[in-house]
Amino acid sequence: MTEPDDRSRILLAHTALSRRSVLGLGASALAMGLLRCSPKPPRALRISGSNTVYFFARDLAVAYAQTHRDVMFRITGDGTSRGIKFAGEGDIQGLAMDFTNRNKIEIPTRAGEVPHSRNGEPMDIGLSSRQLFRSETEAYSAMVATTFAYDGIAVVTHRGTTVPNLSLMQLRQIYSGMITNWSMVGGPSAPIVVIARDALSGTAEAWGELVMNGLPVMSQMNVSMAADVPMAVASTPNSIAYLSLAQIDPAMMNPVSIENVMPTVEQLSMGRYPIRRPFVFVTGGPPTVLQRDYIDFAFSPAGRAVIEALEAVVAVRMT
């Protein structure tokens, strides 16, 4: 076979180079196309805190995720004090609660699931069912708190116990052990069984501030989870308990009027019900774009509908 001359060699080399260039450009275009077709990396919000506010954060997240399918949530109820601490420090440290508790929700997307919590994991938003303490705002000076709703702490009794009304003074005396029989406040002749929340509960801390005026609580039963309070009072004769207004179930308990005002959304919205506390989102510093978008959702028409369905009052947004 005849060897190609110099001109033929140059033409063959140019043709081979052109083919490689075309293949290279094709591979680059294919890679760019794959990148464009790949789903956006998932965004995550890890939220922890008040067992009571958990239910509101959960339902807000479910509604929010309907139009933000790239956002994953893990929301847990670990107590107000923990939620503030986790948000202030930016991660979960010193967690002493098993995350198999019932107050947990994970909203995965097609991109995957948010893993279970563990010490050292980042924390985005804390949940509080009370005003932040001065010690907390001093410890976490960059923290931003946003009140998104107001709740009433309702007082309820076992279905077999009926009392006409209780004053704040009488509640203080019952929970400090000064009043021990229902007959002393117009009820039946029976010993009062006092049910309270545990010390890490924001509801218990709000109760201490709004009702007890510094007096210690003397209770026969402490309940750690907000969701367990209705069953505790329903199954304990002669008992009294406090819980979120949203947890009132007349089939399981008797709501009690306080200072002649019944615990209702209407009375709460008019400022008449005396035991009122805020629901608060907290972030360790100025919220990120995603954190702010979720928090702002609580004030939107869709968010307001979620909050009102759970029988709380949406806060007025201050601009």
Residue frames relative to the residue before (quaternion, step in Angstrom):
aa qw qx qy qz dx dy dz
M 1.0000 0.0000 0.0000 0.0000 0.00 0.00 0.00
T 0.4785 -0.6941 0.4701 0.2613 3.54 -1.01 0.97
E 0.4492 -0.6807 0.5127 0.2685 3.59 -0.95 0.93
P 0.4831 -0.6587 0.4783 0.3223 3.67 -0.97 0.73
D 0.4718 -0.6605 0.4983 0.3047 3.56 -1.10 0.70
D 0.7379 -0.4273 0.2746 0.4444 3.60 -1.29 0.11
R 0.6502 0.5178 -0.3330 0.4453 3.59 0.96 -0.81
S 0.6483 0.5136 -0.3199 0.4622 3.60 1.02 -0.79
R 0.6277 0.5381 -0.3434 0.4455 3.57 1.03 -0.84
I 0.6490 0.5184 -0.3178 0.4571 3.59 0.93 -0.87
L 0.6609 0.5084 -0.3092 0.4573 3.58 0.94 -0.87
L 0.6557 0.5062 -0.3122 0.4651 3.60 0.97 -0.85
A 0.6502 0.5133 -0.3166 0.4621 3.61 0.96 -0.84
H 0.6527 0.5134 -0.3133 0.4608 3.57 0.96 -0.85
T 0.6423 0.5229 -0.3183 0.4612 3.58 1.03 -0.82
A 0.6631 0.5024 -0.3058 0.4630 3.61 0.93 -0.89
L 0.6463 0.5171 -0.3173 0.4628 3.57 0.99 -0.84
S 0.6406 0.5275 -0.3213 0.4563 3.58 0.98 -0.85
R 0.6448 0.5223 -0.3245 0.4540 3.58 0.97 -0.84
R 0.6564 0.5036 -0.3120 0.4670 3.58 0.96 -0.88
S 0.6349 0.5312 -0.3287 0.4547 3.58 1.03 -0.80
V 0.6562 0.5072 -0.3113 0.4640 3.55 0.95 -0.91
L 0.6574 0.4991 -0.3141 0.4691 3.58 0.96 -0.88
G 0.6464 0.5245 -0.3207 0.4519 3.57 1.03 -0.81
L 0.6514 0.5022 -0.3081 0.4780 3.54 0.97 -0.86
G 0.6423 0.5251 -0.3257 0.4534 3.57 1.00 -0.77
A 0.6550 0.5038 -0.3130 0.4682 3.57 0.98 -0.84
S 0.6463 0.5167 -0.3209 0.4609 3.57 1.00 -0.81
A 0.6502 0.5114 -0.3138 0.4661 3.56 0.99 -0.86
L 0.6404 0.5192 -0.3272 0.4618 3.56 1.02 -0.83
A 0.6492 0.5190 -0.3190 0.4554 3.59 0.95 -0.87
M 0.6563 0.5027 -0.3123 0.4679 3.57 0.97 -0.88
G 0.6392 0.5294 -0.3265 0.4522 3.55 1.03 -0.76
L 0.6445 0.5140 -0.3181 0.4682 3.56 1.02 -0.81
L 0.6360 0.5246 -0.3322 0.4582 3.55 1.01 -0.79
R 0.6712 0.4953 -0.3058 0.4591 3.55 0.97 -0.86
C 0.6969 0.4763 -0.2717 0.4623 3.59 1.07 -0.72
S 0.5398 0.6314 -0.4116 0.3748 3.59 1.20 -0.39
P 0.5153 -0.6410 0.4573 0.3383 3.62 -0.99 0.72
K 0.5787 -0.5797 0.4374 0.3712 3.55 -1.16 0.60
P 0.5430 -0.6044 0.4453 0.3764 3.59 -1.00 0.68
P 0.5194 -0.6700 0.4240 0.3187 3.60 -0.91 0.85
R 0.2741 -0.7122 0.6199 0.1829 3.52 -1.18 0.64
A 0.1577 -0.8149 0.5551 0.0537 3.57 -1.00 0.76
L 0.1140 -0.7430 0.6541 0.0843 3.52 -1.23 0.67
R 0.1161 -0.7713 0.6248 0.0369 3.53 -0.72 1.16
I 0.0316 -0.8197 0.5662 -0.0803 3.54 -0.55 1.27
S 0.0725 0.8054 -0.5808 0.0937 3.57 -0.86 0.96
G 0.4432 0.7028 -0.4986 0.2471 3.56 -1.17 0.52
S 0.8817 0.0006 0.0126 0.4716 3.51 -1.14 -0.85
N 0.4551 -0.6817 0.5099 0.2612 3.56 -0.92 0.96
T 0.6539 0.5001 -0.3158 0.4719 3.59 1.13 -0.58
V 0.6945 0.4584 -0.2746 0.4818 3.59 0.86 -0.95
Y 0.4595 0.6915 -0.4284 0.3567 3.58 1.25 -0.44
F 0.6841 0.5023 -0.3046 0.4323 3.60 0.81 -0.99
F 0.6526 0.4968 -0.3071 0.4828 3.58 1.07 -0.73
A 0.6565 0.4990 -0.3072 0.4749 3.59 0.93 -0.90
R 0.6307 0.5448 -0.3250 0.4470 3.57 1.03 -0.79
D 0.7229 0.4361 -0.2647 0.4660 3.59 0.73 -1.02
L 0.5982 0.5335 -0.3557 0.4806 3.59 1.13 -0.59
A 0.6555 0.5135 -0.3155 0.4551 3.60 0.96 -0.82
V 0.6300 0.5304 -0.3351 0.4577 3.58 0.97 -0.82
A 0.6794 0.4744 -0.2868 0.4806 3.59 0.94 -0.89
Y 0.6480 0.5284 -0.3125 0.4508 3.58 0.96 -0.88
A 0.6700 0.5293 -0.2998 0.4255 3.57 0.95 -0.90
Q 0.5313 0.6360 -0.4123 0.3785 3.59 1.17 -0.36
T 0.7806 0.2640 -0.1404 0.5489 3.58 1.08 -0.69
H 0.7118 0.3319 -0.2402 0.5705 3.60 1.28 0.12
R 0.0048 -0.8749 0.4838 -0.0193 3.54 0.62 1.19
D 0.6116 0.5332 -0.3641 0.4573 3.60 1.23 -0.07
V 0.6214 0.5379 -0.3421 0.4554 3.60 1.28 -0.02
M 0.1765 -0.7708 0.6065 0.0833 3.55 -0.90 0.99
F 0.1682 -0.7808 0.5965 0.0793 3.56 -1.08 0.76
R 0.0386 0.7055 -0.7036 -0.0758 3.47 -1.37 0.44
I 0.0190 -0.8095 0.5839 -0.0587 3.55 -0.52 1.21
T 0.0048 0.8139 -0.5795 0.0424 3.56 -0.79 1.01
G 0.3405 -0.7254 0.5625 0.2037 3.54 -1.16 0.64
D 0.0844 0.8322 -0.5339 0.1239 3.55 -0.28 1.29
G 0.6574 -0.4912 0.3154 0.4765 3.57 1.27 0.14
T 0.5980 -0.6109 0.3946 0.3369 3.55 -1.03 0.84
S 0.6739 0.5127 -0.3173 0.4270 3.60 0.76 -0.98
R 0.6510 0.4957 -0.3171 0.4795 3.58 0.99 -0.80
G 0.6529 0.5361 -0.3260 0.4244 3.59 0.89 -0.91
I 0.6538 0.4969 -0.3054 0.4821 3.57 0.99 -0.85
K 0.6514 0.5134 -0.3107 0.4642 3.58 0.94 -0.89
F 0.6649 0.5067 -0.3130 0.4508 3.60 0.86 -0.95
A 0.6773 0.4832 -0.2945 0.4702 3.59 0.93 -0.91
G 0.6639 0.5210 -0.3065 0.4403 3.58 0.94 -0.87
E 0.7461 0.3786 -0.2088 0.5063 3.56 1.01 -0.80
G 0.4949 -0.7113 0.3931 0.3075 3.56 1.29 -0.07
D 0.7924 0.1328 -0.1121 0.5847 3.58 1.23 0.02
I 0.5691 -0.5800 0.4637 0.3532 3.52 -1.35 0.14
Q 0.1094 0.7815 -0.6040 0.1116 3.56 -0.66 1.13
G 0.8347 0.1907 -0.1465 0.4955 3.55 -1.07 0.75
L 0.2723 0.7798 -0.5224 0.2120 3.57 1.11 0.64
A 0.0814 -0.8174 0.5703 0.0091 3.57 -0.71 1.11
M 0.6125 0.5475 -0.3512 0.4491 3.58 1.24 0.32
D 0.4577 -0.6747 0.5125 0.2696 3.55 -1.00 0.89
F 0.3613 -0.7649 0.4933 0.2027 3.58 -0.75 1.00
T 0.4723 0.6231 -0.4798 0.3981 3.58 1.17 0.48
N 0.3962 0.7240 -0.4870 0.2857 3.61 1.24 0.07
R 0.6253 -0.5947 0.3679 0.3464 3.56 -1.19 0.56
N 0.6451 0.5006 -0.3313 0.4728 3.58 1.14 -0.46
K 0.4819 0.6161 -0.4823 0.3945 3.53 0.33 1.28
I 0.0375 0.7794 -0.6251 0.0176 3.54 -1.03 0.79
E 0.0695 -0.7529 0.6522 0.0540 3.52 -1.13 0.76
I 0.1109 -0.7720 0.6238 0.0497 3.56 -0.81 1.03
P 0.0996 -0.8173 0.5655 0.0474 3.60 -0.13 1.24
T 0.2478 -0.7149 0.6204 0.2063 3.54 -1.32 0.23
R 0.7392 -0.3888 0.2779 0.4745 3.56 -1.26 -0.08
A 0.6234 0.5700 -0.3377 0.4153 3.57 1.19 -0.43
G 0.7162 -0.4209 0.2679 0.4880 3.62 1.17 -0.24
E 0.5341 -0.6332 0.4708 0.3034 3.54 -1.34 -0.11
V 0.4724 -0.6137 0.5463 0.3191 3.50 -1.28 0.47
P 0.4233 -0.7232 0.4728 0.2726 3.63 -0.73 0.92
H 0.6473 -0.5043 0.3958 0.4123 3.53 -1.29 0.28
S 0.5954 -0.5949 0.4114 0.3497 3.55 -1.20 0.56
R 0.0492 0.7669 -0.6396 0.0182 3.50 -1.24 0.54
N 0.6546 -0.5097 0.3653 0.4223 3.57 -1.17 0.42
G 0.7774 0.3167 -0.2585 0.4781 3.53 -0.99 0.92
E 0.5311 0.6350 -0.4128 0.3800 3.59 1.22 -0.17
P 0.5538 -0.6176 0.4319 0.3540 3.62 -1.02 0.71
M 0.1452 -0.7626 0.6243 0.0871 3.55 -1.19 0.61
D 0.2955 -0.7981 0.5088 0.1301 3.56 -0.83 1.01
I 0.8185 0.0073 0.0586 0.5715 3.60 0.71 -1.07
G 0.2266 -0.7516 0.6048 0.1342 3.55 -1.00 0.89
L 0.2873 -0.7480 0.5781 0.1538 3.56 -1.22 0.58
S 0.0245 -0.8018 0.5969 -0.0183 3.57 -0.85 1.00
S 0.2042 -0.7725 0.5889 0.1214 3.55 -1.05 0.79
R 0.6999 0.3259 -0.2700 0.5753 3.54 1.14 0.76
Q 0.6230 -0.4800 0.4335 0.4399 3.52 -1.34 0.05
L 0.5140 -0.6259 0.4760 0.3427 3.57 -1.09 0.62
F 0.4653 -0.6642 0.5092 0.2883 3.55 -1.07 0.76
R 0.6217 -0.5428 0.4079 0.3905 3.55 -1.21 0.51
S 0.6265 0.5471 -0.3421 0.4372 3.59 1.00 -0.78
E 0.6544 0.5089 -0.3109 0.4649 3.60 1.10 -0.69
T 0.6777 0.4775 -0.3030 0.4701 3.59 0.91 -0.85
E 0.6397 0.5018 -0.3302 0.4795 3.58 1.15 -0.57
A 0.6631 0.5075 -0.3058 0.4574 3.59 1.00 -0.81
Y 0.7793 0.1908 -0.0816 0.5913 3.57 1.08 -0.81
S 0.1002 -0.8706 0.4798 0.0421 3.53 0.54 1.24
A 0.6682 0.4937 -0.3046 0.4659 3.61 1.17 -0.47
M 0.4596 0.7209 -0.4337 0.2846 3.58 1.25 -0.23
V 0.1883 -0.7574 0.6174 0.0982 3.55 -1.12 0.80
A 0.1211 -0.7991 0.5882 0.0295 3.58 -0.74 1.11
T 0.0707 -0.7919 0.6065 0.0055 3.57 -0.92 0.97
T 0.2369 -0.7611 0.5897 0.1295 3.58 -0.56 1.17
F 0.0963 -0.8343 0.5422 0.0251 3.57 -0.59 1.13
A 0.8027 0.0464 -0.0338 0.5937 3.61 1.22 -0.23
Y 0.2613 -0.7206 0.6125 0.1932 3.52 -1.38 0.23
D 0.1494 -0.7880 0.5964 0.0333 3.51 -1.07 0.90
G 0.3239 -0.6995 0.5890 0.2428 3.52 -1.23 0.43
I 0.3078 -0.6982 0.6053 0.2268 3.57 -1.08 0.73
A 0.2003 -0.8144 0.5391 0.0774 3.53 -0.36 1.28
V 0.2834 -0.7139 0.6131 0.1849 3.55 -1.24 0.57
V 0.0116 -0.8062 0.5900 -0.0429 3.56 -0.84 1.03
T 0.2078 -0.7556 0.6062 0.1359 3.53 -1.27 0.45
H 0.6662 -0.4569 0.4019 0.4312 3.53 -1.34 0.19
R 0.6284 -0.5812 0.3628 0.3684 3.58 -1.05 0.73
G 0.6858 0.4945 -0.2878 0.4498 3.60 1.10 -0.60
T 0.6865 0.4386 -0.2698 0.5133 3.59 1.28 -0.07
T 0.0167 -0.7991 0.6004 -0.0245 3.55 -0.75 1.06
V 0.0187 0.7615 -0.6476 0.0207 3.55 -0.92 0.96
P 0.5419 -0.6725 0.3911 0.3180 3.61 -0.90 0.85
N 0.7709 -0.1671 0.1911 0.5842 3.56 0.94 -0.90
L 0.1251 -0.7688 0.6181 0.1063 3.55 -1.21 0.49
S 0.3423 -0.7032 0.5801 0.2278 3.54 -1.12 0.69
L 0.6504 -0.4910 0.3924 0.4264 3.55 -1.28 0.20
M 0.6153 0.5420 -0.3406 0.4600 3.58 1.07 -0.71
Q 0.6660 0.4946 -0.3077 0.4659 3.59 0.92 -0.86
L 0.6253 0.5262 -0.3384 0.4663 3.59 1.01 -0.76
R 0.6426 0.5210 -0.3147 0.4653 3.56 0.98 -0.89
Q 0.6847 0.4800 -0.2885 0.4664 3.59 0.94 -0.82
I 0.6193 0.5237 -0.3445 0.4728 3.60 1.07 -0.67
Y 0.7510 0.4143 -0.2279 0.4608 3.57 0.78 -1.02
S 0.6725 0.4376 -0.3163 0.5061 3.62 1.20 -0.13
G 0.5767 -0.6363 0.3530 0.3714 3.59 1.28 0.09
M 0.4785 0.6729 -0.4457 0.3458 3.63 1.22 0.20
I 0.7305 0.2397 -0.1661 0.6176 3.58 1.15 -0.62
T 0.0553 -0.8503 0.5222 -0.0341 3.56 -0.55 1.18
N 0.7449 0.3199 -0.2054 0.5482 3.62 1.24 -0.15
W 0.5469 -0.6486 0.4213 0.3206 3.57 -0.95 0.86
S 0.5880 0.5933 -0.3720 0.4048 3.59 1.11 -0.57
M 0.6116 0.5715 -0.3461 0.4237 3.59 1.19 -0.45
V 0.7575 0.2908 -0.1856 0.5542 3.60 1.28 -0.24
G 0.7064 -0.4995 0.2563 0.4310 3.56 1.13 0.68
G 0.5777 0.5803 -0.3794 0.4308 3.57 1.23 0.26
P 0.7378 -0.3868 0.2873 0.4728 3.60 -1.24 -0.30
S 0.5441 -0.5871 0.4733 0.3678 3.55 -1.26 0.28
A 0.4078 0.6690 -0.5100 0.3550 3.55 -0.05 1.35
P 0.5302 -0.6300 0.4504 0.3451 3.59 -1.04 0.68
I 0.4166 -0.7002 0.5252 0.2458 3.56 -1.06 0.77
V 0.1841 -0.7497 0.6270 0.1046 3.57 -0.93 0.97
V 0.2069 -0.8176 0.5324 0.0729 3.56 -0.41 1.28
I 0.1053 -0.7708 0.6274 0.0324 3.56 -0.83 1.09
A 0.0174 -0.7986 0.6006 -0.0331 3.59 -0.86 1.01
R 0.4949 -0.6113 0.5135 0.3432 3.55 -1.33 0.12
D 0.5955 -0.5831 0.4062 0.3746 3.57 -1.21 0.42
A 0.7140 -0.5177 0.2836 0.3765 3.54 -1.26 0.49
L 0.6766 0.4997 -0.3006 0.4496 3.62 1.09 -0.60
S 0.5224 0.6492 -0.4047 0.3767 3.56 1.28 -0.12
G 0.4599 -0.6698 0.5100 0.2824 3.56 -0.97 0.86
T 0.6000 0.5536 -0.3602 0.4514 3.58 1.13 -0.59
A 0.6499 0.5000 -0.3131 0.4792 3.57 1.00 -0.81
E 0.6612 0.4994 -0.3120 0.4648 3.58 0.98 -0.79
A 0.6398 0.4993 -0.3247 0.4857 3.59 1.05 -0.72
W 0.6122 0.5450 -0.3359 0.4641 3.58 1.07 -0.77
G 0.6542 0.5184 -0.3117 0.4540 3.56 0.94 -0.87
E 0.6962 0.4686 -0.2700 0.4721 3.56 1.02 -0.81
L 0.7619 0.4183 -0.2066 0.4492 3.59 0.83 -1.01
V 0.7871 0.3089 -0.1460 0.5135 3.59 1.09 -0.66
M 0.7802 0.4315 -0.2132 0.3995 3.56 0.68 -1.12
N 0.2184 -0.8076 0.5230 0.1630 3.63 1.13 -0.42
G 0.7693 -0.3834 0.1892 0.4748 3.55 0.91 0.90
L 0.5400 0.6111 -0.4203 0.3979 3.61 1.19 -0.20
P 0.4791 -0.6688 0.4746 0.3129 3.62 -1.00 0.72
V 0.4406 -0.6780 0.5259 0.2639 3.55 -1.17 0.66
M 0.1415 -0.7596 0.6319 0.0610 3.55 -0.97 0.97
S 0.1117 0.8226 -0.5428 0.1269 3.58 -0.23 1.26
Q 0.4409 -0.6782 0.5253 0.2641 3.53 -1.27 0.52
M 0.7933 0.1376 -0.0560 0.5905 3.59 1.22 -0.42
N 0.1093 -0.7694 0.6267 0.0578 3.57 -0.93 0.95
V 0.1688 -0.7866 0.5910 0.0596 3.57 -0.91 1.00
S 0.3565 -0.7725 0.4878 0.1956 3.58 -0.71 1.05
M 0.7785 0.3206 -0.1640 0.5141 3.58 0.92 -0.87
A 0.5275 -0.6447 0.4528 0.3178 3.59 -0.93 0.90
A 0.6504 0.5487 -0.3161 0.4195 3.56 1.01 -0.83
D 0.6696 0.5191 -0.3012 0.4375 3.61 1.18 -0.46
V 0.5074 0.6832 -0.4198 0.3156 3.60 1.20 -0.33
P 0.6544 0.5169 -0.3576 0.4203 3.68 0.74 -0.82
M 0.6815 0.4710 -0.2985 0.4740 3.60 0.87 -0.85
A 0.6146 0.5578 -0.3514 0.4332 3.59 1.05 -0.73
V 0.7132 0.4255 -0.2669 0.4888 3.60 0.84 -0.92
A 0.6382 0.5365 -0.3347 0.4390 3.62 1.03 -0.68
S 0.7527 0.3929 -0.2075 0.4858 3.58 1.06 -0.71
T 0.6849 0.4578 -0.2760 0.4951 3.61 1.27 0.00
P 0.3244 -0.7656 0.5195 0.1967 3.64 -0.27 1.18
N 0.8389 0.1945 -0.1784 0.4760 3.55 -1.21 0.75
S 0.4774 0.7016 -0.4218 0.3192 3.61 1.22 0.30
I 0.1565 -0.7219 0.6635 0.1189 3.49 -1.42 0.35
A 0.0263 0.7998 -0.5978 0.0479 3.56 -1.05 0.76
Y 0.2506 -0.7275 0.6058 0.2023 3.55 -1.33 0.18
L 0.0649 0.7916 -0.6004 0.0930 3.54 -1.09 0.79
S 0.6774 -0.4623 0.3660 0.4398 3.55 -1.30 0.08
L 0.6083 -0.5673 0.4177 0.3655 3.54 -1.11 0.74
A 0.6433 0.5505 -0.3180 0.4266 3.59 1.05 -0.78
Q 0.6738 0.5100 -0.2969 0.4446 3.60 1.19 -0.41
I 0.4405 0.6965 -0.4708 0.3150 3.61 1.20 -0.04
D 0.0370 0.7611 -0.6456 0.0509 3.55 -0.92 1.01
P 0.3315 -0.7883 0.4808 0.1936 3.61 -0.20 1.24
A 0.6006 0.5610 -0.3653 0.4371 3.59 1.18 -0.39
M 0.7456 0.3883 -0.2021 0.5025 3.59 1.21 -0.49
M 0.8180 0.1100 0.0077 0.5646 3.60 1.14 -0.56
N 0.3967 -0.6782 0.5568 0.2698 3.55 -1.34 0.23
P 0.3035 -0.7275 0.5798 0.2061 3.63 -0.68 1.01
V 0.2484 -0.7741 0.5702 0.1181 3.58 -1.04 0.81
S 0.3942 -0.6855 0.5492 0.2704 3.58 -0.96 0.79
I 0.1973 -0.7678 0.6033 0.0868 3.55 -1.05 0.85
E 0.8155 -0.0320 -0.0494 0.5758 3.56 -0.65 1.15
N 0.6492 -0.5625 0.2786 0.4294 3.55 1.11 0.95
V 0.6022 0.4969 -0.3806 0.4957 3.58 1.14 0.65
M 0.3445 -0.7459 0.5353 0.1960 3.56 -0.76 1.06
P 0.4841 -0.6673 0.4783 0.3028 3.61 -1.09 0.66
T 0.2528 0.7476 -0.5704 0.2275 3.56 -0.14 1.32
V 0.6378 -0.5183 0.4008 0.4049 3.57 -1.25 0.38
E 0.6337 0.5477 -0.3319 0.4340 3.56 0.99 -0.83
Q 0.6877 0.4639 -0.2808 0.4827 3.59 0.87 -0.95
L 0.6286 0.5310 -0.3290 0.4634 3.57 1.09 -0.72
S 0.6839 0.4982 -0.2931 0.4452 3.58 0.88 -0.92
M 0.6875 0.4515 -0.2793 0.4955 3.58 1.17 -0.56
G 0.5092 -0.6821 0.3984 0.3418 3.57 1.28 0.02
R 0.4830 0.6967 -0.4188 0.3253 3.58 1.22 0.29
Y 0.6442 0.5126 -0.3497 0.4472 3.59 0.98 -0.71
P 0.4163 -0.7934 0.3914 0.2100 3.59 -0.56 1.18
I 0.7256 0.3891 -0.2546 0.5073 3.63 1.08 -0.52
R 0.1642 0.8041 -0.5261 0.2231 3.52 0.17 1.38
R 0.0315 0.7999 -0.5978 0.0416 3.58 -0.96 0.88
P 0.4975 -0.6750 0.4575 0.2959 3.60 -1.17 0.53
F 0.2765 -0.6689 0.6500 0.2315 3.52 -1.38 0.31
V 0.0727 -0.8471 0.5236 -0.0554 3.55 -0.62 1.19
F 0.2414 -0.6928 0.6584 0.1681 3.53 -1.21 0.77
V 0.0517 -0.7974 0.6005 0.0283 3.60 -0.93 0.84
T 0.0862 -0.7621 0.6398 0.0499 3.53 -1.13 0.78
G 0.6161 -0.6059 0.3661 0.3455 3.55 -1.10 0.68
G 0.7697 0.0129 -0.0008 0.6383 3.55 1.26 -0.48
P 0.7648 -0.2585 0.2203 0.5474 3.60 -1.13 -0.44
P 0.5115 -0.6746 0.4252 0.3202 3.63 -0.77 0.95
T 0.4876 -0.6110 0.5345 0.3214 3.53 -1.21 0.61
V 0.7070 -0.4345 0.3237 0.4545 3.57 -1.28 0.14
L 0.6861 0.4759 -0.2896 0.4679 3.60 0.89 -0.91
Q 0.6460 0.5142 -0.3258 0.4605 3.60 0.92 -0.85
R 0.6648 0.5023 -0.2992 0.4649 3.57 0.92 -0.90
D 0.6440 0.5285 -0.3342 0.4408 3.60 0.97 -0.80
Y 0.6592 0.4903 -0.3064 0.4808 3.60 0.99 -0.82
I 0.6553 0.5030 -0.3160 0.4666 3.60 0.93 -0.87
D 0.6557 0.5111 -0.3126 0.4595 3.59 0.94 -0.86
F 0.5733 0.6059 -0.3765 0.4030 3.58 1.11 -0.64
A 0.5995 0.5817 -0.3594 0.4161 3.61 1.10 -0.66
F 0.7175 0.4286 -0.2411 0.4934 3.59 1.17 -0.57
S 0.5180 0.6327 -0.4143 0.3996 3.58 1.29 -0.05
P 0.6765 -0.4740 0.3433 0.4469 3.64 -1.18 0.25
A 0.6616 0.4939 -0.3163 0.4672 3.60 0.94 -0.81
G 0.6657 0.4978 -0.3016 0.4670 3.58 0.99 -0.81
R 0.6212 0.5404 -0.3348 0.4581 3.56 1.01 -0.80
A 0.6398 0.5332 -0.3253 0.4478 3.57 0.99 -0.84
V 0.6340 0.5247 -0.3259 0.4654 3.58 1.03 -0.78
I 0.6893 0.4883 -0.2837 0.4539 3.58 0.83 -1.00
E 0.6850 0.4811 -0.2884 0.4649 3.57 0.89 -0.89
A 0.6010 0.5532 -0.3605 0.4503 3.59 1.11 -0.57
L 0.6959 0.4221 -0.2545 0.5223 3.58 1.21 -0.55
E 0.4979 -0.7223 0.3775 0.2966 3.56 1.31 0.42
A 0.4956 0.5511 -0.5148 0.4308 3.51 0.68 1.19
V 0.4725 -0.6644 0.5071 0.2798 3.53 -1.30 0.26
V 0.4007 -0.7194 0.5127 0.2431 3.60 -0.71 1.05
A 0.4641 -0.6825 0.4916 0.2778 3.55 -0.92 0.90
V 0.4772 -0.6179 0.5341 0.3244 3.55 -1.23 0.48
R 0.3578 -0.7514 0.5154 0.2044 3.58 -0.67 1.11
M 0.2229 -0.7727 0.5834 0.1134 3.57 -0.70 1.08
T 0.1680 -0.8047 0.5646 0.0736 3.59 -0.70 1.06
